Amino acid sequence: MQQSNYFNPEFETMSREQIEALQLERLQKTVRHCMKNEFYQKKFKEAGITPDDIKSLKDVRKLPFTTKQDLRDTYPFGMSCVPLRDCVRLHSSSGTTGNPTVILHTQKDLDEWANQVARNLWMVGCRPEDVFQNTSGYGMFTGGLGFQYGAERLGMLTIPAAAGNTLRQIKFIKDFGTTVIHAIPSYVTRLYEVMQQTGVNPRKDTKLKVLAIGAEPHSEEQRQRIEQMMGVKAYNSFGMSEMCGPGVGFECPEQNGLHFWEDYYIVEIVDPETLEPVPDGEIGELVLTSLCREAMPLLRYRTRDLTRVLGRTCPCGRNHVRIDRMKGRSDDMMVLRGVNIFPIQIEKILMQFPELGNNYLITLVTREDNDFMNLDVELAQPTDDYAALQALEREIKRRLKDEILLTPNIRLVPQGTLPVSEGKAVRVVDKRKVYQ
């Protein structure tokens, strides 16, 4: 096993020129491979292009965009570029609105995916002697098996604990000497709350050294609070089932943005309205093209995630593009009285108050033809000091108005009042639809 800071030194330490040369080679191969699929044959014909038109990386802009709706319209196997007999696994979304999105994998796809995840974990200090506990759901959700196979590829002892049963999670952490945990941010805070209730100090009573967090948008303030609570570094992870799952992007120890692995993907940031590229540093929609997938390569996939390019060099020695944490999804944006608001903006402010807990719920309602935001927030500790609570409420309102230009109705509630989800946290309930 490697003894350097790199799991795949050949690819992780490439220069920009080497990265771009490899990308072009793999892009041309991927485009030709996509032509085995009727969907892309039709798209290319409509665009008036052929694979021979892709002569440089800039020519990626000639390619058609692919959307989640395209995957639903071709359900279940219409996006496959290989015979079904060559596929060994299928993952899919929940499909709560219409057909789910289905993603197929060949064995080679799974092997490359495991290498990506192992690369990420190695980058933040995980080694074969570590014990890895995965609190993500298994099954159709890619976070479970994706991290499982990556941790095994690295050589760690793995605990497929799956989601939920927090008391058992804590017992496993203590009894098995868990050093690395993968979890969604809201579940880490739940884990800490139960540790407090049961008298477990993560700094003294566990061997934890690394947290991998992702799968739901979270603010830098939330990450810092998690690190303070658990006493270890928490590294942001990005993935999506359409690209394989977790492993697409990950923070290095510098924690100065997510490295997106450009030997596997071409990264674009475009204006969500015009679909034209935006300058580095400007927020836009993340668009990804897969470069190494056999079963279901996707060209210029519109992720709907909003972010920006931070840079293409890093003190860690990797020159793969660095992307800012996701600001939210374009389809998660709330529009209230003409103001565009993302839940992560509200979380950023709430996490600045040590008096507040980690759980909150935004409810949008309509009263007398006017829209309002109700914000329920749990307190960190119980208190009977009514004057202090009023003062806290006023300060929260003031800071929120500075951030989102609106003043929500705030209710401070005892810890444990709001519903807790073992999966992704539900942060917004829009009841305005009832009135429309």
C-alpha positions in Angstrom: 0.0 0.0 0.0 1.1 3.5 -0.8 3.1 5.4 1.9 2.8 8.9 0.3 0.2 11.6 0.7 -1.4 10.4 -2.6 -3.4 7.3 -3.2 -3.1 7.6 -7.0 0.1 9.7 -7.4 0.1 9.4 -11.2 -3.2 11.2 -11.5 -3.3 13.4 -8.3 0.0 15.2 -9.0 -0.6 15.9 -12.7 0.1 19.4 -14.0 -2.7 21.4 -15.6 -1.3 20.6 -19.0 -1.3 16.9 -18.2 -4.8 17.0 -16.8 -6.2 18.8 -19.8 -4.5 16.5 -22.3 -5.9 13.4 -20.5 -9.4 15.0 -20.4 -9.4 15.6 -24.1 -8.3 12.0 -24.8 -11.0 10.7 -22.5 -13.7 13.1 -23.7 -13.2 12.1 -27.3 -13.4 8.4 -26.3 -16.5 9.1 -24.2 -18.3 11.0 -27.0 -17.7 8.1 -29.4 -19.0 5.6 -26.8 -22.1 7.7 -26.3 -23.0 7.3 -29.9 -24.0 3.7 -29.1 -27.0 5.2 -27.4 -30.2 6.3 -29.3 -30.8 9.2 -27.0 -27.4 10.8 -27.8 -27.6 9.8 -31.5 -30.8 11.9 -31.7 -29.2 14.8 -29.6 -26.2 14.9 -31.8 -28.3 14.9 -35.0 -30.4 17.8 -33.6 -27.3 19.8 -32.7 -25.7 19.1 -36.1 -22.5 17.7 -34.7 -20.5 14.4 -34.9 -17.8 13.0 -32.6 -15.2 14.3 -35.0 -16.2 17.9 -34.1 -14.6 17.5 -30.7 -11.1 18.6 -31.3 -10.3 20.5 -28.1 -11.6 20.8 -24.6 -13.4 24.0 -25.5 -15.5 22.0 -28.0 -17.3 20.4 -25.0 -19.6 23.5 -25.3 -20.8 22.1 -28.6 -22.2 19.0 -26.9 -25.9 18.9 -25.8 -26.8 19.3 -22.1 -28.3 16.3 -20.3 -30.9 16.8 -17.6 -32.6 14.7 -14.9 -35.8 14.9 -16.9 -33.9 13.2 -19.8 -33.1 10.3 -17.4 -36.8 10.1 -16.4 -38.0 10.2 -20.0 -35.7 7.3 -20.9 -36.6 5.2 -17.8 -35.5 2.6 -17.1 -32.6 1.7 -19.3 -32.8 4.1 -22.3 -29.5 5.9 -21.3 -27.4 2.8 -21.3 -24.4 2.5 -23.7 -23.7 -1.1 -23.1 -25.9 -4.3 -23.2 -27.8 -4.9 -19.9 -25.9 -8.2 -19.5 -22.7 -6.2 -19.1 -24.1 -4.3 -16.1 -23.7 -5.6 -12.5 -25.5 -3.0 -10.4 -28.3 -0.5 -10.6 -28.9 2.5 -8.3 -31.9 4.9 -8.5 -33.4 7.9 -6.9 -36.6 7.7 -4.9 -38.8 8.9 -7.8 -41.2 10.7 -5.6 -42.4 12.8 -8.5 -42.8 10.5 -11.6 -40.2 8.0 -12.7 -37.0 7.6 -10.7 -33.6 8.2 -12.3 -31.8 5.0 -12.9 -28.0 4.7 -13.0 -26.3 1.5 -14.3 -22.8 0.3 -13.5 -20.4 -2.2 -15.1 -17.8 -3.9 -13.0 -15.2 -1.4 -14.3 -17.5 1.5 -13.3 -17.7 0.1 -9.7 -13.9 -0.4 -9.6 -13.2 3.2 -10.7 -15.8 4.5 -8.2 -14.1 2.6 -5.4 -10.8 4.1 -6.4 -12.3 7.6 -6.3 -13.6 7.2 -2.8 -10.4 5.6 -1.6 -8.4 8.5 -3.1 -10.6 11.0 -1.1 -10.3 9.1 2.2 -6.5 8.7 1.8 -6.1 12.4 1.1 -7.5 13.3 4.5 -5.3 10.9 6.4 -7.2 7.6 6.4 -4.9 4.6 6.3 -5.4 0.7 6.4 -5.0 0.6 10.2 -8.1 2.9 10.6 -11.6 1.7 11.5 -14.3 3.2 9.2 -18.0 3.4 10.3 -20.6 4.2 7.7 -23.8 5.7 9.0 -25.4 6.2 5.5 -28.3 4.2 4.3 -27.4 1.2 2.0 -29.6 0.0 -0.9 -30.6 2.4 -3.7 -28.8 5.4 -1.9 -25.3 5.5 -3.2 -23.7 6.9 0.0 -23.8 3.5 1.7 -22.2 1.2 -0.9 -20.1 3.9 -2.4 -18.2 4.7 0.8 -18.2 1.0 1.8 -16.3 -0.1 -1.3 -14.0 2.8 -1.2 -13.1 2.2 2.4 -12.5 -1.4 1.7 -10.3 -0.5 -1.4 -8.2 1.6 0.9 -7.8 -1.3 3.3 -9.7 -0.1 6.4 -11.7 -2.3 8.7 -15.3 -1.3 7.7 -18.4 -1.2 9.8 -21.6 -1.0 7.6 -23.7 0.4 10.4 -26.2 2.0 8.0 -28.6 4.8 9.1 -30.4 5.2 12.4 -30.2 3.5 15.8 -28.0 6.2 17.3 -27.4 4.3 20.6 -26.0 1.4 18.6 -23.9 3.7 16.5 -22.3 5.1 19.6 -21.7 1.7 21.1 -20.0 0.6 17.9 -17.8 3.8 17.9 -16.6 3.0 21.4 -16.4 -0.8 21.2 -14.8 -1.1 17.8 -12.4 1.9 18.1 -13.9 3.7 15.2 -11.5 6.4 13.9 -13.4 7.5 10.7 -17.1 8.2 10.3 -19.1 9.0 7.2 -22.4 10.8 7.9 -24.7 13.6 6.7 -24.1 16.8 8.7 -27.5 16.8 10.4 -26.9 13.3 11.6 -23.5 14.1 13.1 -25.3 16.8 15.2 -27.9 14.2 16.3 -25.1 11.8 17.2 -23.5 14.4 19.4 -26.8 15.2 21.1 -27.3 11.6 22.1 -23.6 11.3 23.2 -24.3 14.3 25.5 -27.5 12.6 26.8 -25.6 9.4 27.5 -22.5 10.9 29.1 -20.2 10.1 26.2 -17.4 12.7 25.5 -16.3 12.2 21.8 -12.9 13.8 22.6 -12.1 11.5 25.6 -14.2 8.4 25.1 -13.6 7.7 21.4 -10.7 7.3 19.0 -12.3 9.5 16.3 -9.9 11.4 14.0 -11.8 12.1 10.7 -15.4 12.9 9.7 -16.5 12.8 6.1 -19.7 14.8 5.7 -21.9 15.5 2.8 -25.2 14.5 0.9 -27.0 17.7 2.1 -26.0 21.4 1.8 -24.4 22.8 4.9 -22.7 26.1 5.7 -19.1 26.6 6.8 -20.6 27.7 10.2 -22.3 24.3 10.5 -19.0 22.5 9.7 -17.1 24.5 12.3 -19.7 23.7 14.9 -19.5 20.0 14.1 -15.7 20.1 14.4 -16.0 21.9 17.8 -18.5 19.4 19.1 -16.7 16.2 18.0 -13.2 17.4 18.4 -12.0 16.3 14.9 -11.7 17.7 11.4 -14.8 17.3 9.2 -14.2 17.2 5.5 -16.8 18.2 3.0 -17.8 15.5 0.4 -19.7 15.9 -2.8 -21.3 13.2 -5.0 -24.3 12.4 -7.0 -25.7 9.1 -8.2 -25.8 10.4 -11.8 -22.0 10.6 -11.8 -21.6 7.4 -9.7 -22.2 8.6 -6.2 -19.9 9.9 -3.5 -16.3 10.5 -4.6 -16.8 13.2 -7.3 -15.3 15.9 -5.1 -13.7 16.1 -1.7 -11.8 18.5 0.5 -8.1 18.1 1.1 -6.5 18.9 4.5 -6.2 22.5 3.4 -10.1 22.7 3.5 -10.0 25.4 0.9 -12.6 24.0 -1.5 -13.6 20.6 -3.0 -11.1 19.0 -5.3 -13.1 17.7 -8.3 -11.2 14.9 -9.9 -10.7 16.1 -13.5 -9.3 12.8 -14.6 -12.8 11.5 -14.1 -14.9 14.6 -14.9 -15.0 17.8 -16.9 -16.3 20.6 -14.7 -18.2 23.6 -16.0 -20.0 26.5 -14.2 -22.7 28.1 -16.3 -25.4 30.7 -15.9 -28.6 28.8 -15.1 -30.6 31.0 -17.4 -28.4 31.6 -20.4 -26.4 28.3 -20.0 -23.2 30.3 -21.0 -20.0 29.8 -19.0 -19.4 32.2 -16.1 -15.9 33.6 -15.0 -14.0 31.8 -12.3 -15.2 33.1 -8.9 -18.8 33.8 -10.1 -21.6 31.6 -8.8 -23.4 29.5 -11.4 -24.8 26.0 -12.0 -22.4 23.1 -11.9 -22.3 21.0 -15.1 -20.4 17.7 -15.2 -19.3 15.4 -18.0 -18.2 11.9 -17.0 -15.0 10.7 -18.6 -14.5 7.1 -17.4 -18.0 5.5 -17.2 -18.9 2.5 -19.4 -22.6 1.8 -18.6 -24.0 5.3 -18.5 -21.7 8.2 -19.5 -23.4 11.5 -19.2 -22.5 14.6 -21.3 -22.8 18.0 -19.8 -25.2 16.9 -17.0 -27.0 19.8 -15.3 -26.7 19.2 -11.6 -28.8 22.2 -10.5 -26.2 22.7 -7.8 -25.0 26.3 -7.4 -21.3 26.9 -6.7 -18.2 28.6 -8.1 -14.6 27.8 -9.1 -12.1 28.8 -6.4 -8.9 27.9 -8.2 -6.8 25.3 -10.0 -3.8 24.9 -7.7 -3.5 24.0 -4.1 -0.8 23.9 -1.4 -1.5 20.2 -1.0 0.1 19.6 -4.4 -3.0 18.7 -6.4 -3.9 20.8 -9.4 -7.4 19.5 -9.9 -10.0 22.3 -9.9 -11.2 23.5 -6.5 -14.9 24.2 -6.2 -16.7 26.1 -3.4 -19.2 24.3 -1.2 -22.6 24.1 -2.7 -24.7 27.2 -2.1 -27.8 25.2 -2.6 -29.7 23.9 -5.6 -31.4 26.2 -8.1 -34.6 24.2 -7.4 -34.2 24.6 -3.6 -34.4 28.3 -3.8 -37.3 29.9 -2.0 -38.9 33.0 -3.5 -40.6 35.1 -0.8 -42.1 38.5 -1.6 -39.8 38.7 -4.7 -36.7 37.8 -2.7 -34.6 34.8 -3.6 -33.5 32.9 -0.4 -31.6 29.7 0.1 -32.0 27.6 3.3 -28.2 27.6 3.7 -28.2 31.4 4.2 -30.5 31.0 7.2 -28.4 28.2 8.6 -25.2 30.3 8.3 -26.7 32.9 10.6 -28.3 30.4 13.1 -24.9 28.6 13.6 -23.4 31.9 14.8 -25.4 31.7 18.0 -24.0 29.3 20.7 -27.4 29.6 22.5 -29.1 27.8 19.6 -29.1 24.0 18.9 -28.6 22.4 15.6 -32.2 21.7 14.5 -34.4 24.2 12.8 -37.4 24.2 10.5 -38.5 26.9 8.0 -42.2 27.0 7.2 -43.6 29.2 4.5 -47.3 30.2 4.9 -49.8 32.5 3.3 -52.1 34.7 5.4 -54.5 37.2 3.9 -52.8 36.9 0.5 -49.4 37.7 2.0 -46.5 35.2 2.3 -44.6 34.8 5.6 -41.7 32.8 6.9 -42.0 31.0 10.2 -38.7 29.8 11.7 -38.7 27.3 14.6 -35.2 26.9 16.2 -34.3 24.6 19.0 -32.3 26.0 22.0 -29.0 24.5 23.0 -29.9 24.5 26.7 -33.2 25.0 28.6 -33.8 28.4 30.2 -36.5 30.3 32.0 -34.9 33.7 31.4 -37.7 35.3 29.3 -35.9 38.6 28.9 -32.8 36.9 27.6 -34.9 34.9 25.1 -36.5 38.1 23.8 -33.2 39.7 23.4 -31.8 36.6 21.5 -34.9 36.6 19.3 -34.4 40.2 18.4 -30.7 39.7 17.5 -31.5 36.7 15.4 -34.1 38.7 13.5 -31.7 41.6 13.0 -29.0 39.4 11.5 -31.4 37.4 9.3 -32.8 40.6 7.9 -29.3 41.8 7.0 -28.7 38.4 5.3 -32.0 37.7 3.5 -33.7 41.1 3.5 -36.8 39.8 5.3 -37.7 39.3 8.9 -39.1 35.9 9.7 -41.4 35.0 12.6 -39.2 33.2 15.1 -40.1 30.7 17.7 -37.4 29.4 20.1 -38.3 25.9 21.3 -36.7 23.4 23.7 -34.3 20.8 22.3 -36.1 17.7 21.0 -39.2 19.7 20.0 -38.7 19.5 16.2 -38.9 16.2 14.3 -35.6 14.4 13.7 -34.9 12.5 10.5 -32.3 9.7 10.3 -31.9 10.6 6.6 -31.5 14.0 5.0 -32.9 16.7 7.3 -36.1 18.4 6.2 -35.4 22.1 6.6 -38.2 23.7 4.6 -42.0 23.0 4.5 -43.8 25.1 2.0 -47.5 25.4 3.0 -48.2 28.1 0.5 -49.3 25.6 -2.1 -52.4 24.9 0.0 -53.6 28.4 -0.7 -52.6 28.5 -4.4 
